[in-house]
Amino acid sequence: MFANKNAAMRSVMKKIVKKCKCSYTLVDANFERHFLLKSTKASCPKWYGMFKRGYFMSFNEFFPEFVRKHGGGVAESINKECLQYALSRGVDWLVWIHDDEKVYVSQVKMVAKYCMKHGLVRTQKGGEETFCVPVHILVNIDDVLP
């Protein structure tokens, strides 16, 4: 179990830097719970990480038609503005970090296309749009790092 969000994000960033063997610059992107790692080398992937306090547990309730066709469970989410930020900066990988040390990743473009194709975008009470991704289509970070 990670001690706190800062320890969680530091641990994941160190793992990315070590495994990718690239020099990265950290860009704090959103109230210290999100980060962007980028390198000056074009061959190094860019990473947008998010520390999550929990999973989107109500996924099955919000998307019953999807669940009937593709299966349900819990999901991860990303706000539309954060997804657009990642896309506009050429980010390759989204990273969802949990305090229980589970770390899931997905390619940014895949998340956008998948959610749009399956109607997995919901509008929250304040009008904020959120893209919701079933955990069962995500992969563990260790499965994508070299």
Secondary structure, DSSP 8 states (H G I E B T S, - for coil): --SSHHHHHHHHHHHHHHHHT--EEEEEEETTTEEEEEESSTTS--EEEEEESS-BTTHHHH-HHHHHHH----EEEEEHHHHHHHHHTT--EEEEEETTS-EEEEEHHHHHHHHHHHT-EEE-TTS-EEEEEEGGG-EEGGGT--
